[in-house]
Amino acid sequence: MKRKANVRTKPKKAAGKKAAVKNGDAGWVELRLYVAGQTPKSLAALANLKKICDEHLTGRYKLHVIDLIKTPQLAQGDQILAIPTLVRNLPMPIRKIIGDLSDLERVLVGLNLRETGIVN
């Protein structure tokens, strides 16, 4: 009696964006920007972050903007002490950047998108 080989006829489905972001796969970056309403610093941080993401992370990022005026309880989860604060959750390790994100070099280094240039 011949046994059938265990052959898979259907290919595995490719992981979608959400799965990739959750697992940190394929170079995805998950960001949370904590702001306080529509203050000038909060608006500047959001505008600067969108520009950075469009130029350096096109199609590879997920951004959550969290308004602590509306949901202050969410500040505790990421231990937010100042606003605006950007938190990079994925890839690990978690990184935090405080301020309006106007210092492009500092933000790129903080997000690990550019080397520091420091030679040991």
Secondary structure, DSSP 8 states (H G I E B T S, - for coil): ---------S------HHHHHHHT-TT-EEEEEEE-TT-HHHHHHHHHHHHHHHHHSTTSEEEEEEETTT-GGGGTTTT--SSSEEEEEESSS-EEEES----HHHHHHHTTSS------
